[in-house]
Amino acid sequence: MKSIWEMDAPIGLAFFFGPALIIGIMMLISGFNTVSAIMVLVLVLCGLKYMHTSIIGKYRIMKSIVNSIHLKKDSKILDAGCGHGAEYVS
């Protein structure tokens, strides 16, 4: 498992947690608002899902795909997508 510092595009977290923080601060200043609270909750949950997918989820998917194609033990796989690459050791 990777750490949060090794996740793909960590700047993407700013698009979820940034607005959630701003809306939360506005709610503290102007008072509780149900719609705003729901927006904060949704943004935080989406940010957490983004983190999970980048840190854990993609490796689980990669492992299931690699295991399903029955490669030899000494095979190598090139991850030629975007990001800093992924490593799979069986």
N, CA, C and O atoms as a MOPAC input file, in Angstrom:
PM7 MOZYME 1SCF
protein

 N      0.83700 1    -1.18100 1     0.00000 1
 C      0.00000 1     0.00000 1     0.00000 1
 C      0.88200 1     1.24500 1     0.00000 1
 O      1.88200 1     1.30800 1     0.71500 1
 N      0.51800 1     2.19500 1    -0.77600 1
 C      1.25700 1     3.45100 1    -0.87000 1
 C      0.78200 1     4.40500 1     0.22900 1
 O     -0.26100 1     4.19000 1     0.84600 1
 N      1.55000 1     5.44100 1     0.45600 1
 C      1.14400 1     6.45400 1     1.42600 1
 C      0.46600 1     7.60500 1     0.68200 1
 O      0.46400 1     7.65300 1    -0.54800 1
 N     -0.09100 1     8.50000 1     1.43000 1
 C     -0.77500 1     9.65200 1     0.82900 1
 C      0.20700 1    10.49600 1     0.01500 1
 O     -0.19800 1    11.17500 1    -0.92900 1
 N      1.48000 1    10.45900 1     0.36800 1
 C      2.48000 1    11.26900 1    -0.33100 1
 C      2.85400 1    10.66400 1    -1.67700 1
 O      3.48400 1    11.33400 1    -2.49600 1
 N      2.47900 1     9.41100 1    -1.92300 1
 C      2.78800 1     8.75000 1    -3.19100 1
 C      1.56800 1     8.61600 1    -4.09500 1
 O      1.63600 1     7.95600 1    -5.13200 1
 N      0.47000 1     9.22700 1    -3.71900 1
 C     -0.74000 1     9.08000 1    -4.52300 1
 C     -0.64800 1     9.88400 1    -5.81000 1
 O      0.09100 1    10.86500 1    -5.88900 1
 N     -1.40300 1     9.46200 1    -6.81400 1
 C     -1.44300 1    10.16800 1    -8.08700 1
 C     -2.18200 1    11.49000 1    -7.90900 1
 O     -3.24300 1    11.53100 1    -7.28600 1
 N     -1.64200 1    12.53500 1    -8.43900 1
 C     -2.25300 1    13.86000 1    -8.46100 1
 C     -2.80800 1    14.28800 1    -7.10400 1
 O     -4.01600 1    14.49000 1    -6.97400 1
 N     -1.94900 1    14.43100 1    -6.09200 1
 C     -2.45700 1    14.84300 1    -4.77400 1
 C     -3.09300 1    16.22500 1    -4.79000 1
 O     -3.85800 1    16.56600 1    -3.88800 1
 N     -2.78400 1    17.02300 1    -5.80700 1
 C     -3.41400 1    18.34300 1    -5.91800 1
 C     -4.92100 1    18.21000 1    -6.11000 1
 O     -5.67400 1    19.13400 1    -5.80400 1
 N     -5.36100 1    17.05400 1    -6.62000 1
 C     -6.79200 1    16.81900 1    -6.79300 1
 C     -7.56400 1    16.87700 1    -5.49400 1
 O     -8.75700 1    17.17700 1    -5.48600 1
 N     -6.88300 1    16.58800 1    -4.38800 1
 C     -7.55000 1    16.66200 1    -3.08600 1
 C     -8.01500 1    18.08700 1    -2.78500 1
 O     -9.00300 1    18.28700 1    -2.07800 1
 N     -7.30700 1    19.06100 1    -3.31700 1
 C     -7.68900 1    20.45600 1    -3.09100 1
 C     -9.05700 1    20.76900 1    -3.69700 1
 O     -9.76700 1    21.64800 1    -3.20700 1
 N     -9.42400 1    20.05800 1    -4.75100 1
 C    -10.72000 1    20.28800 1    -5.38800 1
 C    -11.87500 1    19.74000 1    -4.56700 1
 O    -13.02500 1    20.13000 1    -4.77100 1
 N    -11.57600 1    18.83800 1    -3.63900 1
 C    -12.61600 1    18.30500 1    -2.76300 1
 C    -12.56800 1    18.95900 1    -1.38100 1
 O    -13.57200 1    19.47600 1    -0.89300 1
 N    -11.38300 1    18.93000 1    -0.75900 1
 C    -11.27500 1    19.41000 1     0.61300 1
 C    -11.24000 1    20.93400 1     0.70900 1
 O    -11.65800 1    21.49700 1     1.72100 1
 N    -10.74800 1    21.60400 1    -0.32600 1
 C    -10.72300 1    23.06900 1    -0.32500 1
 C    -12.11700 1    23.68000 1    -0.23600 1
 O    -12.39200 1    24.45000 1     0.68400 1
 N    -13.01400 1    23.34400 1    -1.19100 1
 C    -14.37400 1    23.88000 1    -1.09800 1
 C    -15.10400 1    23.43700 1     0.17300 1
 O    -15.88800 1    24.19900 1     0.73800 1
 N    -14.84200 1    22.19400 1     0.62300 1
 C    -15.48200 1    21.72100 1     1.85400 1
 C    -15.05700 1    22.59300 1     3.03800 1
 O    -15.88000 1    22.93800 1     3.88600 1
 N    -13.77600 1    22.94700 1     3.09100 1
 C    -13.27400 1    23.79900 1     4.15600 1
 C    -13.88700 1    25.19800 1     4.08600 1
 O    -14.29200 1    25.75900 1     5.10400 1
 N    -13.95000 1    25.74500 1     2.89200 1
 C    -14.51900 1    27.09400 1     2.72400 1
 C    -15.99000 1    27.11200 1     3.11300 1
 O    -16.43000 1    28.01600 1     3.82300 1
 N    -16.75300 1    26.12700 1     2.65700 1
 C    -18.17800 1    26.06200 1     3.00100 1
 C    -18.34600 1    25.85200 1     4.50300 1
 O    -19.22900 1    26.44300 1     5.12500 1
 N    -17.48600 1    24.99900 1     5.08700 1
 C    -17.55100 1    24.76900 1     6.53200 1
 C    -17.29200 1    26.03200 1     7.32700 1
 O    -17.98500 1    26.30000 1     8.30900 1
 N    -16.30100 1    26.81600 1     6.91500 1
 C    -16.00200 1    28.07900 1     7.59900 1
 C    -17.16400 1    29.05000 1     7.44700 1
 O    -17.53300 1    29.74200 1     8.39600 1
 N    -17.73900 1    29.09800 1     6.24700 1
 C    -18.89600 1    29.97900 1     6.02800 1
 C    -20.06600 1    29.56600 1     6.91100 1
 O    -20.80200 1    30.41700 1     7.41200 1
 N    -20.23800 1    28.24800 1     7.10500 1
 C    -21.31100 1    27.77500 1     7.97900 1
 C    -21.05900 1    28.17000 1     9.43200 1
 O    -22.00000 1    28.49400 1    10.15600 1
 N    -19.79100 1    28.14700 1     9.86700 1
 C    -19.47400 1    28.55300 1    11.23800 1
 C    -19.76200 1    30.03400 1    11.45400 1
 O    -20.19800 1    30.44400 1    12.53000 1
 N    -19.51300 1    30.82500 1    10.42100 1
 C    -19.72300 1    32.27300 1    10.53100 1
 C    -21.20200 1    32.63300 1    10.45300 1
 O    -21.69800 1    33.41000 1    11.26800 1
 N    -21.91300 1    32.06400 1     9.46300 1
 C    -23.29400 1    32.48900 1     9.21400 1
 C    -24.35000 1    31.58100 1     9.83100 1
 O    -25.53600 1    31.91100 1     9.79400 1
 N    -23.95800 1    30.47100 1    10.38500 1
 C    -24.92800 1    29.56500 1    11.00000 1
 C    -25.12500 1    28.30600 1    10.17100 1
 O    -24.81300 1    28.26000 1     8.98100 1
 N    -25.65100 1    27.29400 1    10.83300 1
 C    -25.82800 1    25.98300 1    10.21100 1
 C    -26.86800 1    26.04700 1     9.09800 1
 O    -27.91100 1    26.68600 1     9.23700 1
 N    -26.56300 1    25.37200 1     7.99100 1
 C    -27.47600 1    25.28300 1     6.85400 1
 C    -27.43100 1    23.83000 1     6.37800 1
 O    -26.35500 1    23.30800 1     6.08400 1
 N    -28.57200 1    23.18800 1     6.30300 1
 C    -28.62400 1    21.76600 1     5.94800 1
 C    -28.02700 1    21.50200 1     4.57500 1
 O    -27.26900 1    20.54600 1     4.41300 1
 N    -28.34700 1    22.31900 1     3.59000 1
 C    -27.83200 1    22.12100 1     2.23200 1
 C    -26.31200 1    22.25000 1     2.22400 1
 O    -25.62400 1    21.45100 1     1.58900 1
 N    -25.79500 1    23.23800 1     2.91800 1
 C    -24.34200 1    23.42700 1     2.98100 1
 C    -23.66900 1    22.25600 1     3.69700 1
 O    -22.60200 1    21.80400 1     3.28300 1
 N    -24.28400 1    21.77100 1     4.75800 1
 C    -23.73100 1    20.63800 1     5.49400 1
 C    -23.68200 1    19.39600 1     4.60500 1
 O    -22.71200 1    18.63900 1     4.64700 1
 N    -24.71100 1    19.19000 1     3.81300 1
 C    -24.73700 1    18.05400 1     2.88600 1
 C    -23.64900 1    18.22000 1     1.83500 1
 O    -22.99000 1    17.24700 1     1.46700 1
 N    -23.45000 1    19.45200 1     1.34400 1
 C    -22.40000 1    19.70500 1     0.35800 1
 C    -21.02600 1    19.39400 1     0.94700 1
 O    -20.19200 1    18.77700 1     0.28300 1
 N    -20.78600 1    19.81700 1     2.18300 1
 C    -19.51000 1    19.53200 1     2.84700 1
 C    -19.31200 1    18.03000 1     2.97600 1
 O    -18.23300 1    17.51600 1     2.68200 1
 N    -20.35100 1    17.32500 1     3.41500 1
 C    -20.27000 1    15.87900 1     3.57400 1
 C    -19.96000 1    15.17700 1     2.25500 1
 O    -19.10700 1    14.29100 1     2.20400 1
 N    -20.65200 1    15.57200 1     1.19200 1
 C    -20.43100 1    14.96400 1    -0.12600 1
 C    -19.00600 1    15.24000 1    -0.61700 1
 O    -18.34400 1    14.33800 1    -1.13100 1
 N    -18.54000 1    16.45800 1    -0.46300 1
 C    -17.17800 1    16.80100 1    -0.89500 1
 C    -16.13000 1    16.01000 1    -0.11700 1
 O    -15.16600 1    15.51900 1    -0.70400 1
 N    -16.30800 1    15.88200 1     1.18300 1
 C    -15.35100 1    15.12600 1     1.99700 1
 C    -15.37700 1    13.65100 1     1.60600 1
 O    -14.32300 1    13.03000 1     1.46700 1
 N    -16.56700 1    13.08700 1     1.42900 1
 C    -16.67100 1    11.68100 1     1.02600 1
 C    -16.04300 1    11.44500 1    -0.35100 1
 O    -15.37500 1    10.43100 1    -0.55500 1
 N    -16.24600 1    12.35600 1    -1.28300 1
 C    -15.62100 1    12.22600 1    -2.60400 1
 C    -14.10000 1    12.32600 1    -2.50500 1
 O    -13.38900 1    11.60000 1    -3.20100 1
 N    -13.59900 1    13.20500 1    -1.66100 1
 C    -12.16600 1    13.31600 1    -1.45100 1
 C    -11.57400 1    12.05000 1    -0.85700 1
 O    -10.49300 1    11.61800 1    -1.25600 1
 N    -12.28100 1    11.45600 1     0.09400 1
 C    -11.81500 1    10.20100 1     0.69000 1
 C    -11.84000 1     9.06700 1    -0.32000 1
 O    -10.93600 1     8.23300 1    -0.33600 1
 N    -12.86500 1     9.02800 1    -1.16100 1
 C    -12.93900 1     8.00100 1    -2.21500 1
 C    -11.80000 1     8.18700 1    -3.21700 1
 O    -11.20200 1     7.21000 1    -3.66700 1
 N    -11.50400 1     9.42600 1    -3.56200 1
 C    -10.38900 1     9.74900 1    -4.45700 1
 C     -9.07500 1     9.22700 1    -3.87800 1
 O     -8.26500 1     8.63800 1    -4.59400 1
 N     -8.87100 1     9.44700 1    -2.58200 1
 C     -7.65600 1     8.97500 1    -1.92400 1
 C     -7.60200 1     7.45000 1    -1.92300 1
 O     -6.56400 1     6.86500 1    -2.23100 1
 N     -8.70500 1     6.81300 1    -1.58100 1
 C     -8.74400 1     5.35100 1    -1.52900 1
 C     -8.43800 1     4.74800 1    -2.89000 1
 O     -7.66300 1     3.79600 1    -2.99000 1
 N     -9.04100 1     5.29700 1    -3.93600 1
 C     -8.84200 1     4.76900 1    -5.28200 1
 C     -7.39200 1     4.91800 1    -5.72200 1
 O     -6.83100 1     4.00900 1    -6.33200 1
 N     -6.78700 1     6.05400 1    -5.41600 1
 C     -5.40900 1     6.30800 1    -5.83700 1
 C     -4.39200 1     5.51400 1    -5.02800 1
 O     -3.37800 1     5.07500 1    -5.57200 1
 N     -4.65000 1     5.32500 1    -3.73500 1
 C     -3.67900 1     4.68000 1    -2.86700 1
 C     -3.86400 1     3.16400 1    -2.80400 1
 O     -2.88100 1     2.42400 1    -2.76900 1
 N     -5.10900 1     2.69700 1    -2.79100 1
 C     -5.38800 1     1.27400 1    -2.58600 1
 C     -6.11800 1     0.63900 1    -3.76000 1
 O     -5.71300 1    -0.41600 1    -4.24800 1
 N     -7.18100 1     1.27000 1    -4.21100 1
 C     -8.09800 1     0.67100 1    -5.18000 1
 C     -7.47600 1     0.23000 1    -6.48300 1
 O     -7.75900 1    -0.86900 1    -6.96200 1
 N     -6.63500 1     1.06100 1    -7.06700 1
 C     -6.06900 1     0.70400 1    -8.37200 1
 C     -5.13500 1    -0.49600 1    -8.27200 1
 O     -4.99700 1    -1.26300 1    -9.22500 1
 N     -4.49700 1    -0.65600 1    -7.11800 1
 C     -3.61700 1    -1.81100 1    -6.93800 1
 C     -4.42100 1    -3.10700 1    -6.78300 1
 O     -3.99000 1    -4.16700 1    -7.23800 1
 N     -5.57900 1    -3.01700 1    -6.14600 1
 C     -6.45400 1    -4.19100 1    -6.06000 1
 C     -6.95400 1    -4.59900 1    -7.44200 1
 O     -6.99900 1    -5.78600 1    -7.76700 1
 N     -7.32700 1    -3.62000 1    -8.24500 1
 C     -7.80000 1    -3.91100 1    -9.60300 1
 C     -6.66800 1    -4.50900 1   -10.42600 1
 O     -6.86800 1    -5.49300 1   -11.13700 1
 N     -5.47300 1    -3.91600 1   -10.33200 1
 C     -4.33100 1    -4.42600 1   -11.07900 1
 C     -4.01600 1    -5.86400 1   -10.66200 1
 O     -3.73300 1    -6.70700 1   -11.51400 1
 N     -4.06200 1    -6.14600 1    -9.37400 1
 C     -3.77200 1    -7.48900 1    -8.88500 1
 C     -4.77200 1    -8.50000 1    -9.43200 1
 O     -4.37800 1    -9.59500 1    -9.83400 1
 N     -6.05000 1    -8.15600 1    -9.45700 1
 C     -7.05600 1    -9.09100 1    -9.97300 1
 C     -6.89400 1    -9.32900 1   -11.47400 1
 O     -7.10000 1   -10.44400 1   -11.95100 1
 N     -6.53000 1    -8.29900 1   -12.21000 1
 C     -6.31600 1    -8.45500 1   -13.65600 1
 C     -5.09000 1    -9.32100 1   -13.91900 1
 O     -5.14200 1   -10.23900 1   -14.73600 1
 N     -3.98700 1    -9.03200 1   -13.23000 1
 C     -2.76300 1    -9.80600 1   -13.43300 1
 C     -2.99000 1   -11.27300 1   -13.05800 1
 O     -2.54600 1   -12.17200 1   -13.77200 1
 N     -3.66600 1   -11.51200 1   -11.96200 1
 C     -3.93200 1   -12.88400 1   -11.54000 1
 C     -4.86200 1   -13.61700 1   -12.51000 1
 O     -4.77300 1   -14.83800 1   -12.64600 1
 N     -5.73600 1   -12.89700 1   -13.17400 1
 C     -6.68900 1   -13.54300 1   -14.08100 1
 C     -6.06700 1   -13.93500 1   -15.42100 1
 O     -6.62300 1   -14.77700 1   -16.12500 1
 N     -4.92100 1   -13.34400 1   -15.79100 1
 C     -4.31500 1   -13.69400 1   -17.08400 1
 C     -3.19900 1   -14.72900 1   -16.95100 1
 O     -2.57600 1   -15.08600 1   -17.95100 1
 N     -2.93500 1   -15.21700 1   -15.74000 1
 C     -2.02200 1   -16.33700 1   -15.48600 1
 C     -0.65300 1   -16.15700 1   -16.14100 1
 O     -0.25600 1   -16.93600 1   -17.00800 1
 N      0.05000 1   -15.12500 1   -15.71400 1
 C      1.40200 1   -14.88900 1   -16.21400 1
 C      2.40600 1   -15.79200 1   -15.51000 1
 O      2.14700 1   -16.29100 1   -14.41500 1
 N      3.54300 1   -15.99500 1   -16.14300 1
 C      4.63700 1   -16.73200 1   -15.51800 1
 C      5.21000 1   -15.88700 1   -14.38600 1
 O      5.05800 1   -14.66500 1   -14.37500 1
 N      5.85800 1   -16.53300 1   -13.45100 1
 C      6.42300 1   -15.83700 1   -12.28400 1
 C      7.47300 1   -14.79100 1   -12.66100 1
 O      7.60600 1   -13.78100 1   -11.97000 1
 N      8.21800 1   -15.01500 1   -13.74100 1
 C      9.27600 1   -14.07300 1   -14.11200 1
 C      8.81700 1   -13.04200 1   -15.14900 1
 O      9.64700 1   -12.33600 1   -15.72200 1
 N      7.51500 1   -12.95100 1   -15.39400 1
 C      6.99200 1   -11.98100 1   -16.36300 1
 C      7.09600 1   -10.56900 1   -15.81000 1
 O      7.10700 1   -10.35800 1   -14.59700 1
 N      7.17300 1    -9.60500 1   -16.72100 1
 C      7.18800 1    -8.19900 1   -16.34100 1
 C      6.04100 1    -7.50000 1   -17.04400 1
 O      5.68800 1    -7.84600 1   -18.17100 1
 N      5.46000 1    -6.51600 1   -16.37700 1
 C      4.34200 1    -5.76000 1   -16.91900 1
 C      4.72800 1    -4.29100 1   -16.92000 1
 O      5.24200 1    -3.77500 1   -15.92800 1
 N      4.48200 1    -3.62900 1   -18.02400 1
 C      4.75600 1    -2.20300 1   -18.12400 1
 C      3.45600 1    -1.44000 1   -17.92900 1
 O      2.48200 1    -1.65100 1   -18.65200 1
 N      3.45400 1    -0.55800 1   -16.95300 1
 C      2.32200 1     0.33100 1   -16.72400 1
 C      2.61100 1     1.60800 1   -17.50200 1
 O      3.36700 1     2.46200 1   -17.04100 1
 N      2.01200 1     1.73700 1   -18.68000 1
 C      2.31300 1     2.86900 1   -19.55800 1
 C      1.16600 1     3.87200 1   -19.58600 1
 O      0.85500 1     4.43500 1   -20.63500 1
 N      0.54700 1     4.09100 1   -18.44700 1
 C     -0.53400 1     5.06000 1   -18.35900 1
 C     -0.00500 1     6.38800 1   -17.85600 1
 O      1.18300 1     6.68400 1   -17.97800 1
 N     -0.87800 1     7.16700 1   -17.30300 1
 C     -0.49000 1     8.45500 1   -16.71700 1
 C     -0.12300 1     8.24800 1   -15.25300 1
 O     -0.47300 1     7.22900 1   -14.65900 1
 N      0.55900 1     9.18300 1   -14.69200 1
 C      0.95700 1     9.07200 1   -13.29600 1
 C      2.39100 1     8.59100 1   -13.19300 1
 O      3.13700 1     8.59600 1   -14.17200 1
 N      2.76500 1     8.17400 1   -11.98800 1
 C      4.14900 1     7.75800 1   -11.77400 1
 C      4.31200 1     6.25900 1   -11.83000 1
 O      5.32600 1     5.73800 1   -11.36400 1
 N      3.35400 1     5.55000 1   -12.38000 1
 C      3.47500 1     4.12000 1   -12.58500 1
 C      3.07400 1     3.32200 1   -11.37200 1
 O      2.97500 1     3.84900 1   -10.26400 1
 N      2.85000 1     2.06800 1   -11.58900 1
 C      2.45900 1     1.17300 1   -10.50800 1
 C      3.34100 1    -0.06500 1   -10.56700 1
 O      3.77000 1    -0.50000 1   -11.63600 1
 N      3.59200 1    -0.60700 1    -9.41100 1
 C      4.43100 1    -1.79100 1    -9.33600 1
 C      3.60700 1    -2.91900 1    -8.74100 1
 O      2.90600 1    -2.73100 1    -7.74700 1
 N      3.69500 1    -4.07100 1    -9.34400 1
 C      2.98600 1    -5.24500 1    -8.83500 1
 C      3.99200 1    -6.36400 1    -8.61300 1
 O      4.71900 1    -6.74200 1    -9.53200 1
 N      4.03400 1    -6.88100 1    -7.42300 1
 C      4.89100 1    -8.01900 1    -7.10700 1
 C      3.98400 1    -9.13200 1    -6.63100 1
 O      3.26100 1    -8.97400 1    -5.64800 1
 N      4.02200 1   -10.27200 1    -7.33400 1
 C      3.13500 1   -11.37300 1    -6.93900 1
 C      3.71600 1   -12.17800 1    -5.80800 1
 O      3.09700 1   -13.14100 1    -5.35500 1

